Amino acid sequence: MKVDDSRSDDYFFRELKQSYHGLCRFWKKFSIWRYDHCIFVAAEKFLAHEITPKGVGLADPNHPEYRFKPVERDPPVTPREFRSRFYSCYQGGKKHAHRWRQCRHQSLGSADALERIPKRDRMVVEESEKREDFWGLEAVECISFLMFAIYQFLFLIAPFVFWALWLTLWGHNGDLQNASVPLLTAIGLWSLFRFTVFNK
Ligand SMILES: [Zn+2]
């Protein structure tokens, strides 16, 4: 992401949001994982297009390639602030309304958060074979309760409908044992699927 000193927090966090969505592929829309916050990390490029994270870290304030306003607090921008700004509204001055919530516009033109984030004066040339260390932001994701609930509903709705139809319209009144077989199987498979796929 390119950003210069004249930019505001609004600009930066809007660009951050667009960059995150730009990096996500189409299938990501159906994922239960959603952006939660960013962390400050160190990273190393060891070959062309090969980058490995090296854990949480912040550039040295005296590093010649980085500029930012050092603050006592670590991290300089908290996970809560990253999350709040990511899900803020960036409609600008355009007239608009939200259906389910109030407008969450927060930055008011300041650059206080952006000043604290280390910005490198040059891009990392990914095509280059040269080894180099750098610092940046890494997105951390969390499970969306809504998406999880939707998948759970879709997985269990068919055996539940079967259970209801078996006992009512299909004339097996009182045959709870046979009616419950698909539902209990689905619950068992769902638990296994949830454990192996959703625990990353
Ligand atoms: Zn709004």
Residues whose N, C-alpha, C, O or C-beta is under 5 A from the ligand:
A	BS01	ZN	C89 Q91 C103 R104
